[in-house]
Amino acid sequence: MLTILIPVFNEENNIELIVEELKKIKIEKEYEILFVDDGSSDKTFQRIQNLSIKNKYIKCISFSRNFGHQIAINAGIDFINSDIAIIMDGDLQHPPNLIPKMLNEYDKGYNIVQMVKSNQGNRNPLIKFLSFFYYKIFAYLAGFEHSQHISDFRLIDQKVINELKKIKEKNVFYRGLVNWVGFNYKEINYQVLERRNDKSKYNFIALSKLGYLGIIGFTNIIVKIFFITGITTIFVSLLCFFLMDSMKVSFLLISLFSGINFVFFGMTGLYLNNILQEVRGRPNYIINKKIL
């Protein structure tokens, strides 16, 4: 059994399109489509509901509000009972016609088939550069290899699904977690398609939050920066004390260190906030409606 997991948020104009595209594909396995409606304010859920009446293999979980793309994937994984899952976006930028190729790699023994963007579509050049730089740094700091332009378009088998279900983190980052669990891993390049309708929901702020989750969840680089900066500032202070006018140096260093302290207090606050969210014990999501 195959589950095609599709997180959606305000995609009312794409629901019928993606179902039609999936119908065109020759998928030799029995499959279901599981939409996760991430608190849409348009008619996304109604469109899915209408399709499910005629097509019993179309299912849906609808949140009480918008909890975020990664949490939508989290919910979908919690409800998957299939041997295989393919996760893809609902905006048709992830080509559905690549599903048979992904299944072919699964048949060869790969537990994870990760799709990697050959291009980034019509993204802002600055965002393209920052994305390139971020994944370079992330791969180095996290300690495992993956390509720079991975996306949430992937196949995972039951072994991976079961391990991901055990992870109860509040701030999940599946682009890291899927690689972290291990198992046989394969990457396939693909061309990002143009969105059929509306604009991308991943703006700069959303991408920044996603990047933050990766850094906080998989590295301790910020703590290391604290330590290295502390040692460096002590050394510089002692050096300046012996080589320069003490009054001028004192004023300069107080201003500099005050700024550094505020930055570090802010970074420490991010870690503490992350810990607070984990220990509160609130659910990652709240389901309003189901079609299962």
Secondary structure, 3 states (H helix, E strand, C coil): CEEEEEEECCCCCCHHHHHHHHHHCCCCCCEEEEEEECCCCCCHHHHHHHHHHHCCCEEEEEECCCCCHHHHHHHHHHHCCCCEEEECCCCCCCCHHHHHHHHHHHHCCCCEEEEEECCCCCCCHHHHHHHHHHHHHHHHHHCCCCCCCEEEEEEEEHHHHHHHHHCCCCCCCHHHHHHHCCCCEEEEEECCCCCCCCCCCCCHHHHHHHHHHHHHHHCCHHHHHHHHHHHHHHHHHHHHHHHCCHHHHHHHHHHHHHHHHHHHHHHHHHHHHHHHHHHHCCCCCCEEEEEC
